[in-house]
């Protein structure tokens, strides 16, 4: 393989996976915060066992998706599935947050950043599917 082909292959590898890498790097720590200390970064104060249980379930869901995306980063066989689930996850969260902003008001800055990042990652995933053979 020539240097130009190898460079193009490496660039394509990054282009098709960068949003998954960013998602894993962000979603894993956020899941831990949600599960164990949501008041650390967010204006969330859990009072009941049910509320704690709910947030730990969300933590597990986030970790599960991050694991799938990590598999897609490492293994071409899982890449399309990882991209599609990342798109659904990110656009679902982003659109849900937009609905909340319209109906409930403007949240703290962390959530505002979240909606922008989630929509950007989701639309980037759509672009990757459209640009590559995975669509």
Buried (B, 14 or more C-beta within 10 A) or exposed (E): EEEEEEEEEEEEEEBBBBBBEBBBEBBBEBBBBBBEEBEEBBEBEBEEEEEBEEBBEBBEBBBEBBEBBBBBBEEEEBBBBBBBBBBEBBBEBBBEBEEBBEEEEEBEEEBEEBBEBBBBBBBBBBBBBEEBEBE
